């Protein structure tokens, strides 16, 4: 009986010690978004494989509307759809605002070799567009530094070439859509696959500027009417 009492006392002591050693549960948005950073990298800096994009510092309205697009079928990735489907719109907006608030370093630009002619073509389309085809330049909507424009246009620098190329291709094949009028769909339909690849290659090779935040909302009308911009302003 004495041996049993000693064993029981030892067991209780171990359990008490384990209970005291257990860290308290952290009920914070940073803790709750660890499911996101498992793919999108620590603090939403981007995944290591080139396909999971950066979330940190993107305009909150852009991130919020992309979560809604996954939920509503305008973007297609089953894992994302299953993650956001049970969440309320208020909670999705909280997630978007959290990642938007993060200010963490960007990775260096891509150092992969690229065809000089493709780089020149990508630069021309990104900075000057193609007036003959009435194609606006990327800088007209994504800001002069290409780091985005408030309230809901994302930055294009600091993203992997594979991700940029995949998203432009998805717009062109209508695997990715936005609210009508879908300005990105219209633009990509007018570009060849080679031109889309050239733009993605040039963007991925550019350094991120010192000021990484999105530019203020434009005072002049955008070159194309975009349904996503209208929704963001509501």
BALOBA-1460 file (C-alpha; in Angstrom, 3 decimals):
// residues 234
<rec num="1" residu="x" x="0.000" y="0.000" z="0.000"/>
<rec num="2" residu="x" x="2.858" y="2.332" z="0.836"/>
<rec num="3" residu="x" x="4.488" y="1.541" z="-2.530"/>
<rec num="4" residu="x" x="1.221" y="2.311" z="-4.337"/>
<rec num="5" residu="x" x="0.917" y="5.622" z="-2.481"/>
<rec num="6" residu="x" x="4.435" y="6.594" z="-3.462"/>
<rec num="7" residu="x" x="3.817" y="5.698" z="-7.097"/>
<rec num="8" residu="x" x="0.576" y="7.651" z="-7.119"/>
<rec num="9" residu="x" x="2.282" y="10.647" z="-5.562"/>
<rec num="10" residu="x" x="5.057" y="10.483" z="-8.176"/>
<rec num="11" residu="x" x="2.515" y="10.268" z="-10.997"/>
<rec num="12" residu="x" x="0.600" y="13.257" z="-9.658"/>
<rec num="13" residu="x" x="3.836" y="15.208" z="-9.371"/>
<rec num="14" residu="x" x="4.718" y="14.444" z="-12.990"/>
<rec num="15" residu="x" x="1.242" y="15.457" z="-14.179"/>
<rec num="16" residu="x" x="1.383" y="18.659" z="-12.146"/>
<rec num="17" residu="x" x="4.780" y="19.504" z="-13.606"/>
<rec num="18" residu="x" x="3.549" y="18.850" z="-17.148"/>
<rec num="19" residu="x" x="0.548" y="21.061" z="-16.520"/>
<rec num="20" residu="x" x="2.741" y="23.873" z="-15.261"/>
<rec num="21" residu="x" x="5.152" y="23.544" z="-18.187"/>
<rec num="22" residu="x" x="2.439" y="23.753" z="-20.850"/>
<rec num="23" residu="x" x="2.512" y="27.207" z="-22.470"/>
<rec num="24" residu="x" x="-0.721" y="29.217" z="-22.437"/>
<rec num="25" residu="x" x="-2.782" y="29.175" z="-25.617"/>
<rec num="26" residu="x" x="-2.125" y="32.267" z="-27.722"/>
<rec num="27" residu="x" x="-5.463" y="33.452" z="-29.064"/>
<rec num="28" residu="x" x="-4.190" y="36.007" z="-31.581"/>
<rec num="29" residu="x" x="-4.630" y="36.611" z="-35.297"/>
<rec num="30" residu="x" x="-0.940" y="35.742" z="-35.790"/>
<rec num="31" residu="x" x="-1.531" y="32.345" z="-34.177"/>
<rec num="32" residu="x" x="-4.762" y="31.741" z="-36.082"/>
<rec num="33" residu="x" x="-3.170" y="32.514" z="-39.455"/>
<rec num="34" residu="x" x="-0.418" y="29.914" z="-39.085"/>
<rec num="35" residu="x" x="-2.517" y="27.792" z="-41.436"/>
<rec num="36" residu="x" x="-1.864" y="30.448" z="-44.080"/>
<rec num="37" residu="x" x="1.865" y="30.755" z="-43.437"/>
<rec num="38" residu="x" x="2.356" y="27.007" z="-43.787"/>
<rec num="39" residu="x" x="2.137" y="27.614" z="-47.555"/>
<rec num="40" residu="x" x="2.700" y="31.368" z="-47.903"/>
<rec num="41" residu="x" x="5.828" y="31.453" z="-45.756"/>
<rec num="42" residu="x" x="6.604" y="32.934" z="-42.367"/>
<rec num="43" residu="x" x="4.638" y="36.184" z="-41.900"/>
<rec num="44" residu="x" x="3.271" y="35.764" z="-45.412"/>
<rec num="45" residu="x" x="6.653" y="36.430" z="-47.060"/>
<rec num="46" residu="x" x="5.910" y="33.897" z="-49.892"/>
<rec num="47" residu="x" x="6.355" y="30.167" z="-50.197"/>
<rec num="48" residu="x" x="9.701" y="28.691" z="-51.222"/>
<rec num="49" residu="x" x="8.396" y="26.894" z="-54.319"/>
<rec num="50" residu="x" x="7.612" y="29.959" z="-56.444"/>
<rec num="51" residu="x" x="3.844" y="29.444" z="-56.588"/>
<rec num="52" residu="x" x="2.571" y="30.614" z="-53.211"/>
<rec num="53" residu="x" x="2.696" y="34.411" z="-53.378"/>
<rec num="54" residu="x" x="3.597" y="37.007" z="-50.796"/>
<rec num="55" residu="x" x="0.734" y="38.262" z="-48.637"/>
<rec num="56" residu="x" x="2.596" y="40.678" z="-46.359"/>
<rec num="57" residu="x" x="2.033" y="44.334" z="-47.128"/>
<rec num="58" residu="x" x="-0.478" y="43.827" z="-49.952"/>
<rec num="59" residu="x" x="-3.501" y="46.174" z="-49.899"/>
<rec num="60" residu="x" x="-6.080" y="44.792" z="-47.477"/>
<rec num="61" residu="x" x="-8.927" y="45.182" z="-49.947"/>
<rec num="62" residu="x" x="-7.001" y="43.217" z="-52.563"/>
<rec num="63" residu="x" x="-6.327" y="40.344" z="-50.156"/>
<rec num="64" residu="x" x="-9.919" y="40.389" z="-48.932"/>
<rec num="65" residu="x" x="-11.370" y="40.217" z="-52.430"/>
<rec num="66" residu="x" x="-9.038" y="37.388" z="-53.395"/>
<rec num="67" residu="x" x="-10.295" y="35.376" z="-50.428"/>
<rec num="68" residu="x" x="-13.840" y="36.047" z="-51.625"/>
<rec num="69" residu="x" x="-12.852" y="35.080" z="-55.167"/>
<rec num="70" residu="x" x="-11.593" y="31.702" z="-53.954"/>
<rec num="71" residu="x" x="-14.765" y="31.205" z="-51.950"/>
<rec num="72" residu="x" x="-17.043" y="32.207" z="-54.824"/>
<rec num="73" residu="x" x="-15.265" y="30.338" z="-57.633"/>
<rec num="74" residu="x" x="-13.622" y="33.186" z="-59.514"/>
<rec num="75" residu="x" x="-10.264" y="31.695" z="-58.555"/>
<rec num="76" residu="x" x="-9.655" y="27.963" z="-58.462"/>
<rec num="77" residu="x" x="-7.550" y="26.159" z="-55.889"/>
<rec num="78" residu="x" x="-9.386" y="23.534" z="-53.883"/>
<rec num="79" residu="x" x="-7.286" y="23.885" z="-50.740"/>
<rec num="80" residu="x" x="-7.925" y="27.633" z="-50.558"/>
<rec num="81" residu="x" x="-11.627" y="27.171" z="-51.232"/>
<rec num="82" residu="x" x="-11.962" y="24.633" z="-48.413"/>
<rec num="83" residu="x" x="-10.022" y="26.887" z="-46.023"/>
<rec num="84" residu="x" x="-12.100" y="30.029" z="-46.588"/>
<rec num="85" residu="x" x="-15.530" y="28.517" z="-47.232"/>
<rec num="86" residu="x" x="-16.546" y="28.148" z="-43.551"/>
<rec num="87" residu="x" x="-15.244" y="31.592" z="-42.539"/>
<rec num="88" residu="x" x="-17.367" y="34.719" z="-42.240"/>
<rec num="89" residu="x" x="-16.684" y="37.759" z="-44.390"/>
<rec num="90" residu="x" x="-15.774" y="39.746" z="-41.267"/>
<rec num="91" residu="x" x="-13.144" y="37.168" z="-40.363"/>
<rec num="92" residu="x" x="-11.772" y="37.092" z="-43.924"/>
<rec num="93" residu="x" x="-11.408" y="40.870" z="-43.748"/>
<rec num="94" residu="x" x="-9.601" y="40.541" z="-40.405"/>
<rec num="95" residu="x" x="-7.149" y="38.088" z="-41.990"/>
<rec num="96" residu="x" x="-6.608" y="40.435" z="-44.943"/>
<rec num="97" residu="x" x="-5.981" y="43.426" z="-42.689"/>
<rec num="98" residu="x" x="-3.508" y="41.459" z="-40.584"/>
<rec num="99" residu="x" x="-1.329" y="40.425" z="-43.516"/>
<rec num="100" residu="x" x="-1.627" y="43.885" z="-45.053"/>
<rec num="101" residu="x" x="-0.233" y="45.405" z="-41.853"/>
<rec num="102" residu="x" x="2.984" y="43.339" z="-41.946"/>
<rec num="103" residu="x" x="6.114" y="45.133" z="-43.108"/>
<rec num="104" residu="x" x="8.801" y="42.493" z="-43.628"/>
<rec num="105" residu="x" x="11.766" y="42.368" z="-46.034"/>
<rec num="106" residu="x" x="11.358" y="41.270" z="-49.639"/>
<rec num="107" residu="x" x="13.542" y="38.606" z="-51.247"/>
<rec num="108" residu="x" x="16.178" y="39.624" z="-53.830"/>
<rec num="109" residu="x" x="14.998" y="39.666" z="-57.461"/>
<rec num="110" residu="x" x="15.312" y="36.630" z="-59.664"/>
<rec num="111" residu="x" x="18.805" y="35.942" z="-60.952"/>
<rec num="112" residu="x" x="17.738" y="33.328" z="-63.496"/>
<rec num="113" residu="x" x="19.158" y="33.955" z="-66.994"/>
<rec num="114" residu="x" x="16.688" y="35.504" z="-69.415"/>
<rec num="115" residu="x" x="16.651" y="36.304" z="-73.108"/>
<rec num="116" residu="x" x="17.567" y="40.007" z="-73.555"/>
<rec num="117" residu="x" x="14.907" y="40.446" z="-76.255"/>
<rec num="118" residu="x" x="12.244" y="39.055" z="-73.928"/>
<rec num="119" residu="x" x="13.367" y="41.411" z="-71.176"/>
<rec num="120" residu="x" x="13.120" y="44.399" z="-73.522"/>
<rec num="121" residu="x" x="9.638" y="43.323" z="-74.612"/>
<rec num="122" residu="x" x="8.509" y="42.828" z="-71.005"/>
<rec num="123" residu="x" x="9.906" y="46.197" z="-69.964"/>
<rec num="124" residu="x" x="8.130" y="47.987" z="-72.810"/>
<rec num="125" residu="x" x="4.766" y="46.448" z="-71.968"/>
<rec num="126" residu="x" x="5.172" y="47.040" z="-68.230"/>
<rec num="127" residu="x" x="6.290" y="50.676" z="-68.496"/>
<rec num="128" residu="x" x="4.755" y="51.917" z="-71.751"/>
<rec num="129" residu="x" x="2.061" y="49.454" z="-72.821"/>
<rec num="130" residu="x" x="1.117" y="49.255" z="-76.491"/>
<rec num="131" residu="x" x="-0.870" y="52.313" z="-77.671"/>
<rec num="132" residu="x" x="-1.531" y="50.752" z="-81.079"/>
<rec num="133" residu="x" x="-3.476" y="47.960" z="-79.405"/>
<rec num="134" residu="x" x="-4.848" y="50.288" z="-76.723"/>
<rec num="135" residu="x" x="-3.058" y="48.253" z="-74.088"/>
<rec num="136" residu="x" x="-2.267" y="50.208" z="-70.923"/>
<rec num="137" residu="x" x="1.088" y="49.835" z="-69.224"/>
<rec num="138" residu="x" x="1.263" y="47.920" z="-65.946"/>
<rec num="139" residu="x" x="2.363" y="51.107" z="-64.164"/>
<rec num="140" residu="x" x="-0.904" y="52.854" z="-65.051"/>
<rec num="141" residu="x" x="-2.880" y="50.603" z="-62.695"/>
<rec num="142" residu="x" x="-0.241" y="49.035" z="-60.435"/>
<rec num="143" residu="x" x="1.515" y="52.311" z="-59.601"/>
<rec num="144" residu="x" x="4.609" y="53.989" z="-60.987"/>
<rec num="145" residu="x" x="6.837" y="51.895" z="-58.731"/>
<rec num="146" residu="x" x="4.786" y="48.757" z="-59.520"/>
<rec num="147" residu="x" x="4.199" y="48.214" z="-55.794"/>
<rec num="148" residu="x" x="0.429" y="48.466" z="-56.074"/>
<rec num="149" residu="x" x="-2.216" y="51.132" z="-55.747"/>
<rec num="150" residu="x" x="-4.864" y="51.642" z="-53.102"/>
<rec num="151" residu="x" x="-7.435" y="50.504" z="-52.385"/>
<rec num="152" residu="x" x="-7.142" y="47.102" z="-54.077"/>
<rec num="153" residu="x" x="-4.464" y="46.846" z="-56.778"/>
<rec num="154" residu="x" x="-1.550" y="44.580" z="-55.826"/>
<rec num="155" residu="x" x="2.154" y="45.148" z="-56.290"/>
<rec num="156" residu="x" x="3.918" y="43.189" z="-59.015"/>
<rec num="157" residu="x" x="7.516" y="43.316" z="-57.792"/>
<rec num="158" residu="x" x="9.018" y="40.898" z="-55.308"/>
<rec num="159" residu="x" x="6.983" y="38.023" z="-56.749"/>
<rec num="160" residu="x" x="8.422" y="34.842" z="-58.301"/>
<rec num="161" residu="x" x="8.430" y="34.582" z="-62.067"/>
<rec num="162" residu="x" x="6.577" y="31.253" z="-61.956"/>
<rec num="163" residu="x" x="3.741" y="32.765" z="-59.941"/>
<rec num="164" residu="x" x="3.437" y="35.824" z="-62.194"/>
<rec num="165" residu="x" x="3.475" y="33.694" z="-65.334"/>
<rec num="166" residu="x" x="0.910" y="31.284" z="-63.918"/>
<rec num="167" residu="x" x="-1.469" y="34.076" z="-62.929"/>
<rec num="168" residu="x" x="-1.238" y="35.866" z="-66.279"/>
<rec num="169" residu="x" x="-1.874" y="32.542" z="-67.995"/>
<rec num="170" residu="x" x="-4.845" y="31.903" z="-65.710"/>
<rec num="171" residu="x" x="-6.352" y="35.268" z="-66.668"/>
<rec num="172" residu="x" x="-5.854" y="34.452" z="-70.351"/>
<rec num="173" residu="x" x="-7.511" y="31.011" z="-70.074"/>
<rec num="174" residu="x" x="-10.250" y="32.350" z="-67.761"/>
<rec num="175" residu="x" x="-9.195" y="30.100" z="-64.918"/>
<rec num="176" residu="x" x="-8.898" y="33.288" z="-62.905"/>
<rec num="177" residu="x" x="-11.638" y="35.891" z="-63.121"/>
<rec num="178" residu="x" x="-12.796" y="39.067" z="-61.451"/>
<rec num="179" residu="x" x="-16.015" y="41.026" z="-61.295"/>
<rec num="180" residu="x" x="-17.117" y="42.407" z="-64.658"/>
<rec num="181" residu="x" x="-15.816" y="44.314" z="-66.446"/>
<rec num="182" residu="x" x="-12.760" y="42.103" z="-66.050"/>
<rec num="183" residu="x" x="-9.947" y="44.399" z="-67.186"/>
<rec num="184" residu="x" x="-7.136" y="41.877" z="-66.634"/>
<rec num="185" residu="x" x="-8.934" y="39.301" z="-68.762"/>
<rec num="186" residu="x" x="-9.258" y="41.870" z="-71.541"/>
<rec num="187" residu="x" x="-5.571" y="42.741" z="-71.387"/>
<rec num="188" residu="x" x="-4.272" y="39.171" z="-71.321"/>
<rec num="189" residu="x" x="-6.524" y="38.146" z="-74.205"/>
<rec num="190" residu="x" x="-4.667" y="40.654" z="-76.388"/>
<rec num="191" residu="x" x="-1.216" y="39.424" z="-75.399"/>
<rec num="192" residu="x" x="0.543" y="36.370" z="-76.778"/>
<rec num="193" residu="x" x="1.939" y="33.711" z="-74.465"/>
<rec num="194" residu="x" x="5.419" y="34.934" z="-75.333"/>
<rec num="195" residu="x" x="4.493" y="38.487" z="-74.296"/>
<rec num="196" residu="x" x="2.944" y="37.282" z="-71.041"/>
<rec num="197" residu="x" x="6.098" y="35.340" z="-70.277"/>
<rec num="198" residu="x" x="8.244" y="38.372" z="-71.149"/>
<rec num="199" residu="x" x="6.301" y="40.605" z="-68.741"/>
<rec num="200" residu="x" x="6.558" y="38.031" z="-65.941"/>
<rec num="201" residu="x" x="10.283" y="37.568" z="-66.568"/>
<rec num="202" residu="x" x="11.028" y="41.300" z="-66.540"/>
<rec num="203" residu="x" x="8.938" y="41.967" z="-63.405"/>
<rec num="204" residu="x" x="10.600" y="39.134" z="-61.484"/>
<rec num="205" residu="x" x="14.048" y="40.518" z="-62.338"/>
<rec num="206" residu="x" x="13.382" y="44.006" z="-60.919"/>
<rec num="207" residu="x" x="14.550" y="45.085" z="-57.448"/>
<rec num="208" residu="x" x="11.967" y="46.212" z="-54.957"/>
<rec num="209" residu="x" x="12.125" y="49.967" z="-54.251"/>
<rec num="210" residu="x" x="12.933" y="51.349" z="-50.813"/>
<rec num="211" residu="x" x="9.293" y="52.332" z="-50.279"/>
<rec num="212" residu="x" x="7.317" y="49.124" z="-50.585"/>
<rec num="213" residu="x" x="3.809" y="50.296" z="-49.767"/>
<rec num="214" residu="x" x="1.066" y="50.729" z="-52.357"/>
<rec num="215" residu="x" x="0.569" y="54.193" z="-53.825"/>
<rec num="216" residu="x" x="-2.394" y="56.356" z="-52.916"/>
<rec num="217" residu="x" x="-5.592" y="55.962" z="-54.898"/>
<rec num="218" residu="x" x="-5.367" y="57.746" z="-58.275"/>
<rec num="219" residu="x" x="-7.137" y="61.033" z="-58.792"/>
<rec num="220" residu="x" x="-7.523" y="60.433" z="-62.541"/>
<rec num="221" residu="x" x="-9.655" y="57.639" z="-64.011"/>
<rec num="222" residu="x" x="-7.936" y="54.326" z="-64.694"/>
<rec num="223" residu="x" x="-7.187" y="53.530" z="-68.354"/>
<rec num="224" residu="x" x="-9.735" y="50.686" z="-68.285"/>
<rec num="225" residu="x" x="-12.890" y="50.195" z="-66.279"/>
<rec num="226" residu="x" x="-12.293" y="47.406" z="-63.753"/>
<rec num="227" residu="x" x="-15.082" y="45.737" z="-61.829"/>
<rec num="228" residu="x" x="-12.717" y="44.715" z="-59.030"/>
<rec num="229" residu="x" x="-11.743" y="48.355" z="-58.457"/>
<rec num="230" residu="x" x="-15.417" y="49.345" z="-58.295"/>
<rec num="231" residu="x" x="-16.138" y="46.620" z="-55.737"/>
<rec num="232" residu="x" x="-13.163" y="47.651" z="-53.634"/>
<rec num="233" residu="x" x="-14.484" y="51.201" z="-53.409"/>
<rec num="234" residu="x" x="-17.853" y="50.098" z="-52.099"/>
